[in-house]
Amino acid sequence: RGIILNSMSPGQIEDFKESVLPSLKSKSSLILGFLPRNRALSSISLAELVKELGAKPVNALNGMDELVENIMVGSHGIDPGLYYYGQRDKKVVIVRSDRPDMQVAALRTPSLALFLAGESKTYHEALFQAETTKVPIFTLPGKTTDVIDKVGEAIKPGPFHQIKNVERIEKLLQENINLKA
Protein backbone atom coordinates (compact mmCIF):
# COMPACT_ATOMS: atom_id res chain seq x y z
CA ARG A 1 0.00 0.00 0.00
CA GLY A 2 2.88 2.33 0.64
CA ILE A 3 6.09 3.06 2.47
CA ILE A 4 6.60 4.08 6.09
CA LEU A 5 10.08 5.21 7.04
CA ASN A 6 10.89 4.39 10.65
CA SER A 7 13.23 5.57 13.40
CA MET A 8 14.55 8.68 11.68
CA SER A 9 15.96 11.79 13.29
CA PRO A 10 14.41 15.13 12.28
CA GLY A 11 17.48 15.86 10.15
CA GLN A 12 17.23 12.52 8.37
CA ILE A 13 13.56 13.13 7.62
CA GLU A 14 14.32 16.55 6.11
CA ASP A 15 17.25 15.18 4.07
CA PHE A 16 15.07 12.34 2.79
CA LYS A 17 12.26 14.71 1.82
CA GLU A 18 14.69 16.93 -0.10
CA SER A 19 16.90 14.35 -1.80
CA VAL A 20 15.03 11.04 -2.17
CA LEU A 21 11.32 11.79 -1.97
CA PRO A 22 11.08 13.62 -5.34
CA SER A 23 12.43 10.59 -7.20
CA LEU A 24 10.06 8.23 -5.39
CA LYS A 25 7.06 10.38 -6.25
CA SER A 26 7.99 10.21 -9.93
CA LYS A 27 7.90 6.40 -9.66
CA SER A 28 4.42 6.46 -8.11
CA SER A 29 5.67 5.27 -4.73
CA LEU A 30 3.27 6.21 -1.98
CA ILE A 31 5.00 7.50 1.15
CA LEU A 32 2.58 7.01 4.02
CA GLY A 33 4.74 8.87 6.51
CA PHE A 34 7.82 9.10 8.65
CA LEU A 35 8.05 7.77 12.18
CA PRO A 36 10.59 9.82 14.10
CA ARG A 37 13.08 8.13 16.39
CA ASN A 38 11.64 8.08 19.89
CA ARG A 39 13.90 6.75 22.62
CA ALA A 40 11.00 6.53 25.03
CA LEU A 41 9.60 3.58 23.09
CA SER A 42 12.52 1.44 24.20
CA SER A 43 12.28 2.60 27.80
CA ILE A 44 11.33 0.52 30.82
CA SER A 45 9.68 1.59 34.02
CA LEU A 46 11.75 2.49 37.04
CA ALA A 47 10.14 -0.42 38.92
CA GLU A 48 11.24 -2.88 36.22
CA LEU A 49 14.77 -1.48 36.21
CA VAL A 50 15.04 -1.74 39.99
CA LYS A 51 13.76 -5.32 39.88
CA GLU A 52 16.12 -6.34 37.06
CA LEU A 53 19.11 -4.85 38.89
CA GLY A 54 18.16 -6.22 42.29
CA ALA A 55 18.74 -2.73 43.69
CA LYS A 56 18.07 -2.07 47.36
CA PRO A 57 16.02 1.01 48.29
CA VAL A 58 17.47 3.54 50.73
CA ASN A 59 14.46 5.88 51.00
CA ALA A 60 10.84 6.20 49.81
CA LEU A 61 9.91 4.63 46.47
CA ASN A 62 8.45 7.54 44.50
CA GLY A 63 7.65 7.46 40.78
CA MET A 64 8.20 3.77 40.29
CA ASP A 65 5.79 3.64 37.31
CA GLU A 66 7.69 6.38 35.43
CA LEU A 67 9.47 5.40 32.22
CA VAL A 68 13.25 5.71 32.24
CA GLU A 69 14.26 7.46 29.01
CA ASN A 70 17.84 8.40 29.89
CA ILE A 71 20.69 6.89 31.88
CA MET A 72 23.50 9.14 33.07
CA VAL A 73 26.73 8.28 34.85
CA GLY A 74 28.67 10.41 37.39
CA SER A 75 30.35 13.71 36.59
CA HIS A 76 33.35 15.47 38.11
CA GLY A 77 31.67 17.46 40.86
CA ILE A 78 28.75 19.62 41.86
CA ASP A 79 29.37 22.67 39.65
CA PRO A 80 29.88 20.85 36.35
CA GLY A 81 27.45 18.21 37.58
CA LEU A 82 24.53 20.62 37.65
CA TYR A 83 25.15 21.50 34.00
CA TYR A 84 25.87 17.90 32.98
CA TYR A 85 22.85 16.34 34.72
CA GLY A 86 20.60 19.21 33.75
CA GLN A 87 20.88 18.26 30.07
CA ARG A 88 18.47 15.33 30.39
CA ASP A 89 15.22 14.64 32.15
CA LYS A 90 13.31 11.41 32.77
CA LYS A 91 16.64 9.95 33.80
CA VAL A 92 18.26 7.74 36.36
CA VAL A 93 21.77 8.55 37.47
CA ILE A 94 24.47 6.05 38.39
CA VAL A 95 27.05 7.45 40.80
CA ARG A 96 29.75 6.02 43.03
CA SER A 97 28.50 5.63 46.58
CA ASP A 98 31.53 7.50 47.96
CA ARG A 99 30.85 10.71 45.97
CA PRO A 100 28.20 12.78 47.78
CA ASP A 101 29.08 15.82 45.65
CA MET A 102 28.00 14.03 42.47
CA GLN A 103 24.96 12.57 44.22
CA VAL A 104 23.73 15.98 45.37
CA ALA A 105 24.37 17.49 41.92
CA ALA A 106 22.29 14.77 40.27
CA LEU A 107 19.51 15.18 42.82
CA ARG A 108 19.34 18.92 42.15
CA THR A 109 18.24 18.22 38.56
CA PRO A 110 15.04 16.46 37.40
CA SER A 111 15.83 12.80 38.05
CA LEU A 112 13.70 9.69 38.49
CA ALA A 113 16.19 7.86 40.71
CA LEU A 114 19.76 7.72 41.92
CA PHE A 115 21.67 4.42 41.85
CA LEU A 116 24.71 4.25 44.12
CA ALA A 117 27.43 1.82 43.10
CA GLY A 118 29.64 0.50 45.88
CA GLU A 119 29.55 -0.27 49.54
CA SER A 120 29.84 3.21 51.12
CA LYS A 121 27.13 4.49 53.41
CA THR A 122 24.60 6.95 52.04
CA TYR A 123 25.60 10.49 52.97
CA HIS A 124 23.29 12.81 54.91
CA GLU A 125 23.55 15.54 52.23
CA ALA A 126 22.30 13.19 49.52
CA LEU A 127 19.50 11.81 51.69
CA PHE A 128 18.33 15.31 52.56
CA GLN A 129 18.35 16.38 48.89
CA ALA A 130 16.52 13.17 47.88
CA GLU A 131 13.87 13.78 50.51
CA THR A 132 13.45 17.38 49.31
CA THR A 133 13.12 16.38 45.65
CA LYS A 134 11.27 13.11 46.35
CA VAL A 135 13.78 11.06 44.35
CA PRO A 136 14.38 7.45 45.40
CA ILE A 137 17.93 6.26 46.04
CA PHE A 138 18.99 2.66 45.47
CA THR A 139 22.23 0.85 46.25
CA LEU A 140 24.01 -1.81 44.27
CA PRO A 141 27.21 -3.67 45.10
CA GLY A 142 30.20 -3.40 42.80
CA LYS A 143 31.88 -0.72 40.78
CA THR A 144 30.12 1.83 38.61
CA THR A 145 31.12 -0.11 35.49
CA ASP A 146 29.46 -3.23 36.93
CA VAL A 147 26.22 -1.32 37.46
CA ILE A 148 26.41 0.14 33.93
CA ASP A 149 26.78 -3.39 32.53
CA LYS A 150 23.75 -4.57 34.54
CA VAL A 151 21.67 -1.62 33.32
CA GLY A 152 22.68 -2.41 29.74
CA GLU A 153 21.40 -5.96 30.16
CA ALA A 154 18.16 -4.76 31.76
CA ILE A 155 17.28 -2.33 28.97
CA LYS A 156 18.00 -4.54 25.98
CA PRO A 157 15.50 -3.85 23.20
CA GLY A 158 12.46 -6.05 23.19
CA PRO A 159 8.70 -5.90 23.21
CA PHE A 160 7.27 -3.23 25.45
CA HIS A 161 4.48 -3.80 27.89
CA GLN A 162 3.91 -0.40 29.46
CA ILE A 163 0.61 1.22 28.55
CA LYS A 164 2.42 4.57 28.34
CA ASN A 165 4.46 3.19 25.42
CA VAL A 166 1.36 1.88 23.67
CA GLU A 167 -0.23 5.31 24.02
CA ARG A 168 2.95 6.98 22.75
CA ILE A 169 3.19 4.81 19.60
CA GLU A 170 -0.51 5.39 18.92
CA LYS A 171 0.05 9.15 19.08
CA LEU A 172 3.13 8.92 16.85
CA LEU A 173 1.17 6.96 14.25
CA GLN A 174 -1.72 9.43 14.28
CA GLU A 175 0.59 12.45 13.98
CA ASN A 176 3.01 11.10 11.38
CA ILE A 177 1.29 8.50 9.19
CA ASN A 178 -1.42 8.97 6.57
CA LEU A 179 -3.72 6.37 8.10
CA LYS A 180 -6.50 6.97 5.57
CA ALA A 181 -4.21 5.93 2.71
URTAMO-V709579 format. One record per pair of residues at least 6 apart in sequence whose C-alpha atoms are under 7 Angstrom apart, sorted by sequence separation. I is the first residue (numbers start at 1). J is the second residue. D is the distance in Angstrom with one decimal. If there is no record, write none. Layout:
i | j | d
I | J | D
I | J | D
This chain:
i | j | d
75 | 81 | 5.4
130 | 136 | 6.6
95 | 102 | 6.9
95 | 103 | 6.5
93 | 106 | 6.8
47 | 64 | 4.8
46 | 64 | 5.0
47 | 65 | 6.2
70 | 88 | 7.0
45 | 64 | 6.8
46 | 65 | 6.1
72 | 91 | 6.9
92 | 111 | 5.9
97 | 116 | 4.7
45 | 65 | 5.5
46 | 66 | 5.8
70 | 90 | 6.2
71 | 91 | 5.4
72 | 92 | 6.3
73 | 93 | 5.6
74 | 94 | 6.1
91 | 111 | 5.2
92 | 112 | 5.4
93 | 113 | 6.5
94 | 114 | 6.1
95 | 115 | 6.3
96 | 116 | 5.5
97 | 117 | 5.3
45 | 66 | 5.4
46 | 67 | 6.1
69 | 90 | 5.5
70 | 91 | 4.4
71 | 92 | 5.2
72 | 93 | 4.8
73 | 94 | 4.8
74 | 95 | 4.8
81 | 102 | 6.5
85 | 106 | 5.8
89 | 110 | 5.6
90 | 111 | 6.0
91 | 112 | 5.5
92 | 113 | 4.8
93 | 114 | 4.9
94 | 115 | 4.7
95 | 116 | 5.2
96 | 117 | 4.8
97 | 118 | 5.3
104 | 125 | 6.9
45 | 67 | 4.2
46 | 68 | 6.0
68 | 90 | 5.7
69 | 91 | 5.9
70 | 92 | 6.5
71 | 93 | 5.9
72 | 94 | 6.2
73 | 95 | 6.0
89 | 111 | 6.2
90 | 112 | 6.0
92 | 114 | 5.8
93 | 115 | 6.0
94 | 116 | 6.0
95 | 117 | 6.1
96 | 118 | 6.2
97 | 119 | 6.7
98 | 120 | 5.6
104 | 126 | 5.2
107 | 129 | 6.3
113 | 135 | 5.4
114 | 136 | 6.4
115 | 137 | 5.9
116 | 138 | 6.1
117 | 139 | 6.2
118 | 140 | 6.3
119 | 141 | 6.1
44 | 67 | 5.4
45 | 68 | 5.7
68 | 91 | 5.6
78 | 101 | 5.4
82 | 105 | 5.3
86 | 109 | 5.5
94 | 117 | 7.0
97 | 120 | 5.3
100 | 123 | 6.2
103 | 126 | 6.0
107 | 130 | 6.2
112 | 135 | 6.0
113 | 136 | 5.0
114 | 137 | 4.7
115 | 138 | 4.8
116 | 139 | 4.7
117 | 140 | 5.1
118 | 141 | 4.9
43 | 67 | 5.9
44 | 68 | 5.7
68 | 92 | 6.8
77 | 101 | 5.7
78 | 102 | 5.7
81 | 105 | 5.4
82 | 106 | 6.8
85 | 109 | 6.3
111 | 135 | 6.8
113 | 137 | 5.8
114 | 138 | 6.2
115 | 139 | 5.7
116 | 140 | 6.1
117 | 141 | 5.9
118 | 142 | 5.0
43 | 68 | 5.5
77 | 102 | 5.3
81 | 106 | 6.8
97 | 122 | 6.8
104 | 129 | 6.4
117 | 142 | 5.9
118 | 143 | 5.7
10 | 36 | 6.8
43 | 69 | 5.4
100 | 126 | 6.2
117 | 143 | 5.6
2 | 29 | 6.7
3 | 30 | 6.1
4 | 31 | 6.2
8 | 35 | 6.6
9 | 36 | 5.8
75 | 102 | 6.3
78 | 105 | 4.9
82 | 109 | 6.8
117 | 144 | 5.2
2 | 30 | 4.7
3 | 31 | 4.8
4 | 32 | 5.4
5 | 33 | 6.5
6 | 34 | 6.0
7 | 35 | 5.8
8 | 36 | 4.8
9 | 37 | 5.6
74 | 102 | 6.3
2 | 31 | 5.6
3 | 32 | 5.5
4 | 33 | 5.2
5 | 34 | 4.8
6 | 35 | 4.7
7 | 36 | 5.1
8 | 37 | 5.0
40 | 69 | 5.2
2 | 32 | 5.8
4 | 34 | 5.8
5 | 35 | 6.1
6 | 36 | 6.5
7 | 37 | 3.9
39 | 69 | 6.4
117 | 147 | 6.6
96 | 144 | 6.1
63 | 112 | 6.8
95 | 144 | 6.8
62 | 134 | 6.5
62 | 135 | 6.4
62 | 136 | 6.0
61 | 136 | 5.4
60 | 136 | 5.8
59 | 136 | 5.8
59 | 137 | 6.1
58 | 137 | 5.4
57 | 137 | 6.0
58 | 138 | 5.5
57 | 138 | 4.4
56 | 138 | 5.2
57 | 139 | 6.5
55 | 138 | 5.7
56 | 139 | 5.2
55 | 139 | 5.6
56 | 140 | 6.7
55 | 140 | 5.4
53 | 150 | 6.4
53 | 151 | 6.9
52 | 154 | 5.9
49 | 154 | 6.5
44 | 155 | 6.9
42 | 157 | 6.2
41 | 165 | 5.7
35 | 172 | 6.9
35 | 176 | 6.1
34 | 176 | 5.9
33 | 176 | 5.6
34 | 177 | 6.6
33 | 177 | 4.4
32 | 177 | 5.5
33 | 178 | 6.2
32 | 178 | 5.1
